Amino acid sequence: MLHTTTAPAPAAPVRLRPLLPGETGPVLEVFDGLSPRSRYLRFLAPMPRLPGPVLRVLTDVDHDRHVAYVAHAGAPGHGPAIGIGRYHVLPRDPATADLSLAVIDPHQRRGVGRMLLRALTDTARARGLHALEVTMSPQNHAILRLIHPVRPRLSDGLYQARIPLT
């Protein structure tokens, strides 16, 4: 079930749409809008540029096992891409998917991440998934607030959390 969601944002409405298979433009646009710190929090490593193999993985969506939504300020395809949320179904557990979110710095703390998370959890539930897992830096306070009341556990210096969908 792919869908479009609209919500008010301070500057313009935010609209979600599915990322198309192989579509690199929004992925690069969001990456370029992330500060070095935001890139580190998203990729858990310094990432001054997006390597080709990583870009290929991020754009290899099938909207079954790899689902991704793009958030645009304004009309999809016309307004700038300001965020991307995605999940990949885990090979070790086909009822669970790994979750990741990225929102460009000027649009953080405006509800964009929450919109992306809601679209992904709704889609995952509709596809019969039981949980989303997220690995995050203990410094990523935004994602910690977003997944509250889920309590992450610390493992090897990173937080791991499981968001139940059932």
DSSP file (Angstrom, degrees, kcal/mol; ACC not computed):
  #  RESIDUE AA STRUCTURE BP1 BP2  ACC     N-H-->O    O-->H-N    N-H-->O    O-->H-N    TCO  KAPPA ALPHA  PHI   PSI    X-CA   Y-CA   Z-CA
    1    1 A M              0   0    0      0, 0.0     2,-0.4     0, 0.0   125,-0.1   0.000 360.0 360.0 360.0  99.5    0.0    0.0    0.0
    2    2 A L        +     0   0    0     16,-0.0     2,-0.3   121,-0.0   117,-0.0  -0.780 360.0 169.0 -92.5 138.4    1.9    3.1   -1.3
    3    3 A H        -     0   0    0     -2,-0.4     2,-0.4   116,-0.0   120,-0.0  -0.948  33.3-124.5-147.1 165.4    0.3    6.4   -0.2
    4    4 A T        -     0   0    0     -2,-0.3     2,-0.4    13,-0.1    13,-0.1  -0.931  24.7-165.8-112.6 137.2    0.9   10.1   -0.1
    5    5 A T        -     0   0    0     -2,-0.4    11,-1.6    11,-0.3     2,-0.4  -0.957   2.7-161.0-124.9 141.8    0.6   12.0    3.2
    6    6 A T  E     +A   15   0A   0     -2,-0.4     9,-0.2     9,-0.2    -2,-0.0  -0.972  15.7 163.7-123.5 138.5    0.3   15.7    3.7
    7    7 A A  E     -A   14   0A   0      7,-1.5     7,-2.4    -2,-0.4     2,-0.1  -0.989  39.7-100.0-147.9 151.1    1.0   17.7    6.9
    8    8 A P        -     0   0    0      0, 0.0     3,-0.0     0, 0.0    -2,-0.0  -0.441  35.9-176.3 -72.0 145.8    1.6   21.3    7.7
    9    9 A A        -     0   0    0     -2,-0.1   102,-0.1     3,-0.1   101,-0.0  -0.920  40.5-103.2-132.1 160.1    5.1   22.5    8.2
   10   10 A P  S    S+     0   0    0      0, 0.0    -1,-0.1     0, 0.0   100,-0.0   0.881 116.8  25.2 -54.6 -42.6    6.2   26.0    9.2
   11   11 A A  S    S-     0   0    0      1,-0.3    62,-0.0    -3,-0.0     0, 0.0   0.864 133.2 -17.7 -92.4 -39.2    7.3   27.1    5.7
   12   12 A A  S    S-     0   0    0     62,-0.1    -1,-0.3     0, 0.0    -3,-0.1  -0.974  79.6 -76.0-160.3 161.5    5.3   24.9    3.4
   13   13 A P        -     0   0    0      0, 0.0    61,-3.5     0, 0.0     2,-0.5  -0.358  43.6-135.4 -63.8 150.8    3.3   21.7    3.4
   14   14 A V  E     -AB   7  73A   0     -7,-2.4    -7,-1.5    59,-0.2     2,-0.4  -0.936  21.5-169.7-110.0 131.1    5.3   18.5    3.4
   15   15 A R  E     -AB   6  72A   0     57,-2.6    57,-3.1    -2,-0.5     2,-0.4  -0.952   8.7-148.5-123.7 141.1    4.3   15.7    1.1
   16   16 A L  E     + B   0  71A   0    -11,-1.6   -11,-0.3    -2,-0.4    55,-0.2  -0.826  20.0 167.2-106.4 146.6    5.5   12.1    1.0
   17   17 A R  E     - B   0  70A   0     53,-1.9    53,-3.3    -2,-0.4     2,-0.1  -0.976  41.8 -90.1-148.4 157.5    5.8    9.9   -2.0
   18   18 A P  E     - B   0  69A   0      0, 0.0     2,-0.4     0, 0.0    51,-0.3  -0.439  40.0-118.3 -66.8 141.2    7.5    6.6   -2.7
   19   19 A L        -     0   0    0     49,-2.5    49,-0.3    -2,-0.1     3,-0.1  -0.666  34.2-124.6 -72.9 133.3   11.1    6.7   -3.9
   20   20 A L    >   -     0   0    0     -2,-0.4     3,-2.2     1,-0.1    41,-0.2  -0.529  33.1 -88.5 -80.6 148.4   11.2    5.2   -7.4
   21   21 A P  T 3  S+     0   0    0      0, 0.0    39,-0.2     0, 0.0    -1,-0.1  -0.338 114.1   6.6 -55.4 129.6   13.6    2.3   -8.1
   22   22 A G  T 3  S+     0   0    0     37,-3.4     2,-0.8     1,-0.2    38,-0.1   0.455  88.7 146.8  78.1   1.3   16.9    3.7   -9.2
   23   23 A E    <   +     0   0    0     -3,-2.2     4,-0.4    36,-0.3    -1,-0.2  -0.602  14.9 168.4 -77.2 109.5   15.9    7.3   -8.4
   24   24 A T     >  +     0   0    0     -2,-0.8     4,-2.7     2,-0.1     5,-0.3   0.759  54.5  80.3 -93.7 -27.4   19.1    9.0   -7.3
   25   25 A G  H  > S+     0   0    0      1,-0.2     4,-2.5     2,-0.2     5,-0.2   0.904  97.2  40.1 -52.0 -56.2   18.1   12.7   -7.3
   26   26 A P  H  > S+     0   0    0      0, 0.0     4,-2.5     0, 0.0    -1,-0.2   0.863 114.4  54.5 -63.9 -34.1   16.2   12.9   -4.0
   27   27 A V  H  > S+     0   0    0     -4,-0.4     4,-2.4     2,-0.2    -2,-0.2   0.943 113.2  41.7 -63.8 -46.7   18.8   10.7   -2.3
   28   28 A L  H  X S+     0   0    0     -4,-2.7     4,-2.7     2,-0.2    -1,-0.2   0.875 112.9  54.7 -67.7 -37.2   21.6   13.0   -3.3
   29   29 A E  H  X S+     0   0    0     -4,-2.5     4,-1.1    -5,-0.3    -2,-0.2   0.919 111.8  43.3 -63.0 -44.2   19.6   16.1   -2.5
   30   30 A V  H >< S+     0   0    0     -4,-2.5     3,-0.5     2,-0.2     4,-0.4   0.932 113.3  51.8 -67.5 -44.9   18.9   14.9    1.0
   31   31 A F  H >< S+     0   0    0     -4,-2.4     3,-1.5     1,-0.2    -2,-0.2   0.928 109.3  50.2 -56.5 -45.4   22.5   13.8    1.5
   32   32 A D  H 3< S+     0   0    0     -4,-2.7    -1,-0.2     1,-0.3    -2,-0.2   0.761 106.6  56.7 -65.3 -24.4   23.7   17.2    0.4
   33   33 A G  T << S+     0   0    0     -4,-1.1    72,-1.5    -3,-0.5     2,-0.4   0.461  89.2  93.8 -86.2  -1.6   21.3   18.9    2.8
   34   34 A L  S <  S-     0   0    0     -3,-1.5    70,-0.1    -4,-0.4    68,-0.0  -0.758  74.1-130.5 -92.8 135.8   22.8   17.0    5.8
   35   35 A S     >  -     0   0    0     -2,-0.4     4,-2.7     1,-0.1     5,-0.2  -0.325  34.7-100.0 -70.1 164.2   25.5   18.6    7.9
   36   36 A P  H  > S+     0   0    0      0, 0.0     4,-2.2     0, 0.0    11,-0.2   0.886 126.8  50.8 -53.7 -38.8   28.6   16.5    8.6
   37   37 A R  H  > S+     0   0    0      2,-0.2     4,-2.6     1,-0.2     5,-0.2   0.928 110.1  48.1 -66.0 -44.3   27.2   15.7   12.1
   38   38 A S  H  > S+     0   0    0      1,-0.2     4,-2.1     2,-0.2    -1,-0.2   0.882 110.8  51.9 -64.3 -37.4   23.8   14.7   10.7
   39   39 A R  H  X S+     0   0    0     -4,-2.7     4,-3.0     2,-0.2     6,-0.4   0.923 110.0  49.4 -62.6 -43.1   25.6   12.5    8.1
   40   40 A Y  H  X S+     0   0    0     -4,-2.2     4,-2.3    -5,-0.2     5,-0.4   0.931 111.2  48.7 -61.6 -45.1   27.5   10.8   10.9
   41   41 A L  H  < S+     0   0    0     -4,-2.6    96,-0.4     1,-0.2    -1,-0.2   0.850 116.3  44.0 -64.7 -33.5   24.3   10.3   13.0
   42   42 A R  H  < S+     0   0    0     -4,-2.1    -2,-0.2    -5,-0.2    -1,-0.2   0.923 127.5  26.5 -75.8 -46.0   22.6    8.7    9.9
   43   43 A F  H  < S-     0   0    0     -4,-3.0    -2,-0.2     2,-0.3    -3,-0.2   0.500  95.7-130.4-100.1  -5.4   25.4    6.5    8.6
   44   44 A L  S  < S+     0   0    0     -4,-2.3    -3,-0.2    -5,-0.3    -4,-0.2   0.775  83.7  67.9  60.1  28.7   27.2    6.0   12.0
   45   45 A A  S    S-     0   0    0     -5,-0.4    -2,-0.3    -6,-0.4    -1,-0.1  -0.955 101.2 -81.0-163.8 154.8   30.5    6.9   10.3
   46   46 A P        -     0   0    0      0, 0.0    -9,-0.1     0, 0.0    -6,-0.0  -0.445  47.5-179.8 -60.5 136.4   32.0   10.0    8.8
   47   47 A M        +     0   0    0    -11,-0.2     3,-0.1    -2,-0.1    -8,-0.0  -0.631  16.9 166.5-143.7  78.8   30.6   10.4    5.3
   48   48 A P  S    S+     0   0    0      0, 0.0     2,-0.3     0, 0.0    -1,-0.1   0.799  78.7  12.7 -67.5 -26.2   31.9   13.4    3.4
   49   49 A R  S    S-     0   0    0      0, 0.0   -17,-0.0     0, 0.0     0, 0.0  -0.960  84.1-108.1-143.2 161.4   30.5   12.1    0.1
   50   50 A L        -     0   0    0     -2,-0.3     5,-0.0    -3,-0.1    -3,-0.0  -0.815  37.5-135.0 -94.2 108.6   28.1    9.3   -0.8
   51   51 A P     >  -     0   0    0      0, 0.0     4,-2.4     0, 0.0     3,-0.4  -0.274  18.6-115.3 -63.2 148.4   30.0    6.4   -2.3
   52   52 A G  H  > S+     0   0    0      1,-0.2     4,-2.4     2,-0.2     5,-0.2   0.879 113.9  52.2 -51.4 -47.4   28.6    4.8   -5.5
   53   53 A P  H  > S+     0   0    0      0, 0.0     4,-1.8     0, 0.0    -1,-0.2   0.879 110.9  48.1 -61.7 -35.8   27.9    1.4   -3.9
   54   54 A V  H  > S+     0   0    0     -3,-0.4     4,-2.6     2,-0.2    -2,-0.2   0.918 110.2  52.0 -68.6 -42.6   26.0    3.0   -1.0
   55   55 A L  H  X S+     0   0    0     -4,-2.4     4,-1.5     1,-0.2    -1,-0.2   0.898 108.1  52.2 -59.2 -40.9   24.0    5.1   -3.4
   56   56 A R  H  X S+     0   0    0     -4,-2.4     4,-0.6     1,-0.2    -1,-0.2   0.913 110.5  47.3 -63.3 -41.9   23.1    1.9   -5.4
   57   57 A V  H >< S+     0   0    0     -4,-1.8     3,-0.9     1,-0.2    -2,-0.2   0.920 111.5  51.3 -63.9 -42.9   21.9    0.2   -2.2
   58   58 A L  H 3< S+     0   0    0     -4,-2.6    -1,-0.2     1,-0.2    -2,-0.2   0.756 115.4  41.5 -68.0 -24.1   19.9    3.3   -1.2
   59   59 A T  H 3< S+     0   0    0     -4,-1.5   -37,-3.4    -5,-0.2     2,-1.6   0.397  85.5  98.0-104.0   2.1   18.1    3.5   -4.5
   60   60 A D    <<  +     0   0    0     -3,-0.9     2,-0.3    -4,-0.6    -1,-0.1  -0.396  55.4 155.8 -87.3  59.3   17.5   -0.3   -5.0
   61   61 A V        +     0   0    0     -2,-1.6     6,-0.2   -41,-0.2    27,-0.1  -0.610  26.2 172.1 -88.6 146.5   14.0   -0.1   -3.8
   62   62 A D        -     0   0    0      4,-1.8     5,-0.2    -2,-0.3    -1,-0.1   0.380  43.9-125.9-127.6  -3.3   11.3   -2.6   -4.7
   63   63 A H  S    S+     0   0    0      3,-2.4     4,-0.2     1,-0.1    -2,-0.1   0.764  98.7  66.2  57.0  29.2    8.5   -1.5   -2.4
   64   64 A D  S    S+     0   0    0      2,-0.3     3,-0.2    25,-0.0    -1,-0.1   0.379 120.0   4.5-130.1 -71.9    8.2   -5.0   -1.0
   65   65 A R  S    S+     0   0    0      1,-0.3    24,-3.0    23,-0.1     2,-0.5   0.690 139.4  40.6 -91.5 -21.9   11.4   -5.8    0.9
   66   66 A H  E    S+ C   0  88A   0     22,-0.2    -3,-2.4    31,-0.1    -4,-1.8  -0.924  74.4 177.0-130.0 106.0   13.0   -2.4    0.5
   67   67 A V  E     + C   0  87A   0     20,-2.1    20,-2.5    -2,-0.5     2,-0.3  -0.892   0.2 176.0-112.2 136.4   10.5    0.5    1.0
   68   68 A A  E     - C   0  86A   0     -2,-0.4   -49,-2.5   -49,-0.3     2,-0.4  -0.998  11.9-163.8-143.5 139.8   11.5    4.2    0.9
   69   69 A Y  E     -BC  18  85A   0     16,-2.8    16,-2.1    -2,-0.3     2,-0.4  -0.945  10.4-147.6-119.5 143.6    9.5    7.4    1.1
   70   70 A V  E     -BC  17  84A   0    -53,-3.3   -53,-1.9    -2,-0.4     2,-0.5  -0.920   8.7-146.5-108.0 134.5   10.7   10.9    0.1
   71   71 A A  E     -BC  16  83A   0     12,-3.1    11,-3.3    -2,-0.4    12,-1.2  -0.892  18.2-169.7 -98.9 128.5    9.5   14.0    1.9
   72   72 A H  E     -BC  15  81A   0    -57,-3.1   -57,-2.6    -2,-0.5     2,-0.7  -0.929  25.0-129.5-116.3 141.8    9.2   17.1   -0.2
   73   73 A A  E    S-B   14   0A   0      7,-2.3   -59,-0.2    -2,-0.4     2,-0.2  -0.832  88.2  -8.2 -83.6 116.4    8.5   20.6    0.9
   74   74 A G  S    S+     0   0    0    -61,-3.5   -59,-0.3    -2,-0.7    -2,-0.2  -0.623 127.2   0.6  91.7-157.1    5.7   21.6   -1.4
   75   75 A A  S >> S-     0   0    0     -2,-0.2     4,-3.3     1,-0.1     3,-2.3  -0.449  84.0-103.5 -71.4 134.7    4.4   19.5   -4.3
   76   76 A P  T 34 S+     0   0    0      0, 0.0    -1,-0.1     0, 0.0   -60,-0.1  -0.319 108.9  17.3 -56.8 135.3    6.2   16.1   -4.8
   77   77 A G  T 34 S+     0   0    0      2,-0.4    -2,-0.1     1,-0.1     4,-0.1   0.241 128.5  55.7  86.3 -14.4    8.6   16.4   -7.7
   78   78 A H  T <4 S+     0   0    0     -3,-2.3    -1,-0.1     2,-0.1     3,-0.1   0.728  96.5  60.2-115.5 -43.9    8.4   20.2   -7.6
   79   79 A G  S  < S-     0   0    0     -4,-3.3    -2,-0.4     1,-0.1    -5,-0.2  -0.432  99.2 -85.0 -82.2 162.7    9.5   21.1   -4.1
   80   80 A P        -     0   0    0      0, 0.0    -7,-2.3     0, 0.0     2,-0.4  -0.324  40.7-108.8 -68.1 148.6   12.9   20.1   -2.7
   81   81 A A  E     +C   72   0A   0     -9,-0.2    -9,-0.3     1,-0.1     3,-0.1  -0.663  41.4 171.1 -73.5 126.0   13.5   16.7   -1.1
   82   82 A I  E     +     0   0A   0    -11,-3.3    22,-2.7    -2,-0.4     2,-0.3   0.466  57.2   7.8-118.6  -6.1   13.9   17.3    2.6
   83   83 A G  E     -CD  71 103A   0    -12,-1.2   -12,-3.1    20,-0.3     2,-0.4  -0.974  50.6-157.0-169.3 156.9   13.9   13.8    4.0
   84   84 A I  E     -CD  70 102A   0     18,-2.6    18,-2.0    -2,-0.3     2,-0.4  -0.993   8.4-174.2-141.2 134.8   13.9   10.1    3.2
   85   85 A G  E     +CD  69 101A   0    -16,-2.1   -16,-2.8    -2,-0.4     2,-0.3  -0.971  15.4 165.3-125.1 145.3   12.8    7.2    5.4
   86   86 A R  E     -CD  68 100A   0     14,-2.5    14,-2.2    -2,-0.4     2,-0.3  -0.981  22.2-155.8-151.8 160.0   13.2    3.6    4.5
   87   87 A Y  E     -CD  67  99A   0    -20,-2.5   -20,-2.1    -2,-0.3     2,-0.4  -0.994   4.5-159.4-138.9 149.7   13.2    0.0    5.7
   88   88 A H  E     -CD  66  98A   0     10,-1.9    10,-3.0    -2,-0.3   -22,-0.2  -0.994  27.7-121.1-120.7 127.7   14.9   -3.1    4.5
   89   89 A V  E     - D   0  97A   0    -24,-3.0     8,-0.3    -2,-0.4   -24,-0.1  -0.501  34.2-116.8 -66.3 135.9   13.4   -6.5    5.5
   90   90 A L  E >   - D   0  93A   0      6,-3.0     3,-0.9     3,-0.6     6,-0.3  -0.598   9.7-144.5 -79.0 130.1   16.1   -8.5    7.4
   91   91 A P  T 3  S+     0   0    0      0, 0.0    -1,-0.1     0, 0.0    -2,-0.0   0.853 102.0  53.8 -60.1 -33.6   17.3  -11.7    5.7
   92   92 A R  T 3  S+     0   0    0      1,-0.3    -2,-0.0     2,-0.1    -3,-0.0   0.692 124.6  22.4 -75.4 -17.6   17.6  -13.3    9.1
   93   93 A D  E X   -D   90   0A   0     -3,-0.9     3,-2.3     3,-0.2    -3,-0.6  -0.715  64.0-168.0-151.5  92.9   14.0  -12.5   10.1
   94   94 A P  E 3  S+     0   0A   0      0, 0.0    -2,-0.1     0, 0.0    -1,-0.0   0.513  88.9  60.7 -66.8  -2.4   11.5  -11.8    7.3
   95   95 A A  E 3  S+     0   0A   0     34,-0.1    35,-3.5    -5,-0.1    36,-1.4   0.363 102.0  62.9 -99.2   4.1    9.0  -10.4    9.8
   96   96 A T  E <   - e   0 131A   0     -3,-2.3    -6,-3.0    -6,-0.3     2,-0.3  -0.957  63.6-165.0-130.6 145.8   11.4   -7.6   10.8
   97   97 A A  E     -De  89 132A   0     34,-1.7    36,-3.2    -2,-0.3     2,-0.4  -0.957  23.8-118.7-130.9 150.8   12.9   -4.7    8.9
   98   98 A D  E     -De  88 133A   0    -10,-3.0   -10,-1.9    -2,-0.3     2,-0.3  -0.747  33.9-150.5 -85.1 131.9   15.8   -2.3    9.6
   99   99 A L  E     +D   87   0A   0     34,-3.3    36,-0.4    -2,-0.4     2,-0.3  -0.818  18.9 172.8-108.0 141.1   14.6    1.3    9.7
  100  100 A S  E     -D   86   0A   0    -14,-2.2   -14,-2.5    -2,-0.3     2,-0.3  -0.991   6.0-173.3-145.8 147.3   16.5    4.5    8.8
  101  101 A L  E     -D   85   0A   0     -2,-0.3     2,-0.3   -16,-0.2   -16,-0.2  -0.978   3.9-177.2-135.7 146.4   15.5    8.2    8.5
  102  102 A A  E     +D   84   0A   0    -18,-2.0   -18,-2.6    -2,-0.3     2,-0.4  -0.956   1.7 179.5-145.1 128.7   17.3   11.3    7.3
  103  103 A V  E     -D   83   0A   0     -2,-0.3   -20,-0.3   -20,-0.2     5,-0.1  -0.998  36.7-108.9-128.1 130.6   15.9   14.8    7.4
  104  104 A I    >   -     0   0    0    -22,-2.7     3,-1.9    -2,-0.4     4,-0.4  -0.227  35.6-108.2 -61.0 149.7   17.9   17.8    6.1
  105  105 A D  G >  S+     0   0    0    -72,-1.5     3,-1.5     1,-0.3    -1,-0.1   0.834 113.9  55.1 -52.1 -46.1   19.1   20.1    8.9
  106  106 A P  G 3  S+     0   0    0      0, 0.0    -1,-0.3     0, 0.0    -2,-0.1   0.717 113.4  44.0 -64.6 -16.2   16.9   23.1    8.2
  107  107 A H  G X >S+     0   0    0     -3,-1.9     3,-0.8   -25,-0.2     5,-0.5   0.326  84.7 120.6-109.3   6.5   13.8   20.9    8.4
  108  108 A Q  T < 5S+     0   0    0     -3,-1.5    -4,-0.0    -4,-0.4    -3,-0.0  -0.392  73.0  23.9 -70.3 151.4   14.7   18.8   11.5
  109  109 A R  T 3 5S+     0   0    0     -2,-0.1    -1,-0.2     1,-0.1    -4,-0.0   0.814  94.6 103.1  62.3  34.6   12.4   19.0   14.6
  110  110 A R  T < 5S-     0   0    0     -3,-0.8    -2,-0.1  -101,-0.0    -1,-0.1   0.196 101.8 -94.7-125.7  12.6    9.4   20.0   12.4
  111  111 A G  T  >5S+     0   0    0   -102,-0.1     4,-2.1     3,-0.0     5,-0.1   0.443  92.5 117.7  91.9  -0.7    7.6   16.7   12.3
  112  112 A V  H  ><S+     0   0    0     -5,-0.5     4,-2.5     2,-0.2     5,-0.2   0.933  77.7  48.5 -67.0 -45.2    9.1   15.4    9.0
  113  113 A G  H  > S+     0   0    0      1,-0.2     4,-2.8     2,-0.2    -1,-0.2   0.892 110.7  51.9 -60.2 -39.7   10.8   12.4   10.7
  114  114 A R  H  > S+     0   0    0      2,-0.2     4,-2.6     1,-0.2    -1,-0.2   0.905 109.1  50.0 -63.9 -41.6    7.5   11.6   12.4
  115  115 A M  H  X S+     0   0    0     -4,-2.1     4,-2.4     2,-0.2    -2,-0.2   0.930 112.7  46.7 -61.4 -45.4    5.6   11.6    9.1
  116  116 A L  H  X S+     0   0    0     -4,-2.5     4,-2.4     1,-0.2    -2,-0.2   0.926 112.5  49.8 -63.3 -44.5    8.2    9.3    7.5
  117  117 A L  H  X S+     0   0    0     -4,-2.8     4,-2.9     1,-0.2     5,-0.2   0.915 110.7  50.1 -60.8 -43.0    8.1    7.0   10.5
  118  118 A R  H  X S+     0   0    0     -4,-2.6     4,-2.6     2,-0.2     5,-0.2   0.928 111.0  48.4 -62.5 -45.1    4.3    6.8   10.4
  119  119 A A  H  X S+     0   0    0     -4,-2.4     4,-2.2     1,-0.2    -1,-0.2   0.908 114.4  46.6 -61.7 -41.3    4.2    6.1    6.6
  120  120 A L  H  X S+     0   0    0     -4,-2.4     4,-2.9     2,-0.2    -2,-0.2   0.909 113.0  47.4 -69.8 -41.6    6.8    3.3    7.1
  121  121 A T  H  X S+     0   0    0     -4,-2.9     4,-2.6     2,-0.2     5,-0.2   0.908 112.7  50.1 -67.0 -38.9    5.1    1.7   10.1
  122  122 A D  H  X S+     0   0    0     -4,-2.6     4,-2.3    -5,-0.2    -2,-0.2   0.929 114.3  44.6 -61.8 -44.5    1.8    1.8    8.3
  123  123 A T  H  X S+     0   0    0     -4,-2.2     4,-1.5    -5,-0.2    -2,-0.2   0.927 113.5  49.8 -65.7 -45.0    3.3    0.2    5.2
  124  124 A A  H  <>S+     0   0    0     -4,-2.9     5,-2.6     1,-0.2     4,-0.2   0.918 111.6  48.7 -61.3 -43.9    5.2   -2.4    7.2
  125  125 A R  H ><5S+     0   0    0     -4,-2.6     3,-1.8     1,-0.2    -1,-0.2   0.930 109.6  52.1 -59.8 -46.4    2.1   -3.3    9.2
  126  126 A A  H 3<5S+     0   0    0     -4,-2.3    -1,-0.2     1,-0.3    -2,-0.2   0.782 108.3  52.5 -62.7 -26.5    0.1   -3.7    6.0
  127  127 A R  T 3<5S-     0   0    0     -4,-1.5    -1,-0.3    -3,-0.2    -2,-0.2   0.409 122.0-106.8 -90.1   1.5    2.8   -6.0    4.6
  128  128 A G  T < 5 +     0   0    0     -3,-1.8    -3,-0.2     1,-0.3    -2,-0.1   0.612  65.0 152.9  87.1  11.9    2.6   -8.2    7.7
  129  129 A L      < -     0   0    0     -5,-2.6    -1,-0.3    -6,-0.2   -33,-0.2  -0.446  33.3-156.8 -72.9 152.0    5.9   -7.2    9.4
  130  130 A H        +     0   0    0    -35,-3.5    35,-3.2     1,-0.3    36,-0.8   0.684  65.7   4.9-101.7 -23.5    6.0   -7.5   13.1
  131  131 A A  E     -eF  96 164A   0    -36,-1.4   -34,-1.7    33,-0.3     2,-0.4  -0.997  51.7-139.8-159.5 156.1    8.7   -5.1   14.0
  132  132 A L  E     -eF  97 163A   0     31,-2.1    31,-3.7    -2,-0.3     2,-0.4  -0.972  22.7-154.2-115.9 137.7   11.1   -2.4   12.8
  133  133 A E  E     -eF  98 162A   0    -36,-3.2   -34,-3.3    -2,-0.4     2,-0.4  -0.882   9.1-170.4-111.9 145.5   14.7   -2.3   14.2
  134  134 A V  E     - F   0 161A   0     27,-2.4    27,-2.3    -2,-0.4     2,-0.5  -1.000  11.2-159.5-137.1 136.0   16.9    0.7   14.4
  135  135 A T  E     + F   0 160A   0    -36,-0.4     2,-0.3    -2,-0.4    25,-0.2  -0.958  28.4 166.5-110.9 129.8   20.5    1.1   15.3
  136  136 A M  E     - F   0 159A   0     23,-2.7    23,-3.0    -2,-0.5   -94,-0.1  -0.965  39.6-101.6-146.0 157.7   21.5    4.6   16.4
  137  137 A S    >   -     0   0    0    -96,-0.4     3,-2.0    -2,-0.3    21,-0.1  -0.532  32.2-125.4 -71.7 142.4   24.2    6.7   18.1
  138  138 A P  T 3  S+     0   0    0      0, 0.0    -1,-0.1     0, 0.0    20,-0.1   0.704 112.9  62.1 -60.7 -17.1   23.6    7.5   21.7
  139  139 A Q  T 3  S+     0   0    0      1,-0.1     2,-1.9     2,-0.0     3,-0.2   0.534  76.1  96.1 -83.9  -7.2   24.1   11.2   20.5
  140  140 A N    <>  +     0   0    0     -3,-2.0     4,-1.6     1,-0.2     3,-0.2  -0.542  44.7 164.0 -87.1  77.0   21.1   11.0   18.2
  141  141 A H  H  >  +     0   0    0     -2,-1.9     4,-2.4     1,-0.2    -1,-0.2   0.803  66.7  63.0 -65.8 -30.3   18.6   12.5   20.5
  142  142 A A  H  > S+     0   0    0     -3,-0.2     4,-2.2     1,-0.2    -1,-0.2   0.935 106.7  41.8 -63.2 -46.6   16.1   13.2   17.7
  143  143 A I  H  > S+     0   0    0     -3,-0.2     4,-2.3     2,-0.2    -1,-0.2   0.860 111.7  56.7 -70.8 -33.2   15.5    9.5   16.9
  144  144 A L  H  X S+     0   0    0     -4,-1.6     4,-0.6     1,-0.2    -1,-0.2   0.917 111.1  43.3 -62.6 -41.5   15.5    8.7   20.6
  145  145 A R  H >< S+     0   0    0     -4,-2.4     3,-0.6     1,-0.2    -2,-0.2   0.890 111.9  55.5 -67.1 -38.5   12.6   11.1   21.1
  146  146 A L  H 3< S+     0   0    0     -4,-2.2    -2,-0.2     1,-0.2    -1,-0.2   0.877 111.4  41.2 -64.4 -39.1   10.9    9.9   17.9
  147  147 A I  H >< S+     0   0    0     -4,-2.3     3,-2.4    -5,-0.1    -1,-0.2   0.511  93.5 159.0 -90.4  -3.1   10.8    6.3   19.0
  148  148 A H  T <<  +     0   0    0     -3,-0.6     3,-0.1    -4,-0.6    -3,-0.0  -0.331  56.2  36.1 -53.8 135.3    9.8    7.0   22.6
  149  149 A P  T 3  S+     0   0    0      0, 0.0    -1,-0.3     0, 0.0     2,-0.1  -0.943  97.1  95.8 -94.6   8.6    8.5    5.1   24.6
  150  150 A V  S <  S-     0   0    0     -3,-2.4    -3,-0.1     1,-0.1    13,-0.1  -0.421  70.9-141.2 -60.6 131.5   10.5    2.3   23.1
  151  151 A R        -     0   0    0     11,-0.1    11,-0.2    -2,-0.1    -1,-0.1  -0.865  12.0-147.3-101.4 116.9   13.6    1.9   25.2
  152  152 A P        -     0   0    0      0, 0.0     2,-0.4     0, 0.0     9,-0.2  -0.372   8.3-135.7 -76.2 160.3   16.8    1.1   23.3
  153  153 A R  E     -G  160   0A   0      7,-2.8     7,-2.5    -2,-0.1     2,-0.4  -0.923  17.9-118.9-115.7 146.0   19.6   -1.1   24.7
  154  154 A L  E     +G  159   0A   0     -2,-0.4     2,-0.3     5,-0.2     5,-0.2  -0.695  37.7 167.0 -85.8 129.0   23.2   -0.2   24.5
  155  155 A S  E >   -G  158   0A   0      3,-3.1     3,-1.7    -2,-0.4    -2,-0.0  -0.936  68.6 -17.4-146.0 118.4   25.4   -2.7   22.6
  156  156 A D  T 3  S-     0   0    0     -2,-0.3     3,-0.1     1,-0.3    -2,-0.0   0.861 127.5 -51.4  54.8  39.5   29.0   -2.1   21.5
  157  157 A G  T 3  S+     0   0    0      1,-0.2     2,-0.3   -20,-0.0    -1,-0.3   0.443 122.2  93.6  82.4  -0.1   28.6    1.7   21.9
  158  158 A L  E <  S- G   0 155A   0     -3,-1.7    -3,-3.1   -21,-0.1     2,-0.4  -0.912  73.6-119.2-123.3 151.6   25.4    2.0   19.9
  159  159 A Y  E     -FG 136 154A   0    -23,-3.0   -23,-2.7    -2,-0.3     2,-0.4  -0.716  24.0-164.0 -86.4 140.2   21.7    1.9   20.8
  160  160 A Q  E     +FG 135 153A   0     -7,-2.5    -7,-2.8    -2,-0.4     2,-0.4  -0.983  10.9 179.2-120.9 134.3   19.5   -0.9   19.4
  161  161 A A  E     -F  134   0A   0    -27,-2.3   -27,-2.4    -2,-0.4     2,-0.5  -0.987  19.4-152.6-137.8 149.2   15.8   -0.6   19.5
  162  162 A R  E     -F  133   0A   0     -2,-0.4   -29,-0.2   -11,-0.2   -11,-0.1  -0.982   9.4-157.8-121.9 119.1   12.9   -2.8   18.3
  163  163 A I  E     -F  132   0A   0    -31,-3.7   -31,-2.1    -2,-0.5     2,-0.1  -0.860  17.5-139.7 -99.0 108.5    9.7   -1.0   17.5
  164  164 A P  E     -F  131   0A   0      0, 0.0   -33,-0.3     0, 0.0   -34,-0.1  -0.418  18.1-173.2 -70.0 142.8    6.8   -3.5   17.7
  165  165 A L              0   0    0    -35,-3.2   -34,-0.2    -2,-0.1   -35,-0.1   0.466 360.0 360.0-111.0  -7.7    4.1   -3.2   15.0
  166  166 A T              0   0    0    -36,-0.8   -35,-0.1     0, 0.0    -1,-0.1   0.396 360.0 360.0-112.6 360.0    1.6   -5.8   16.3
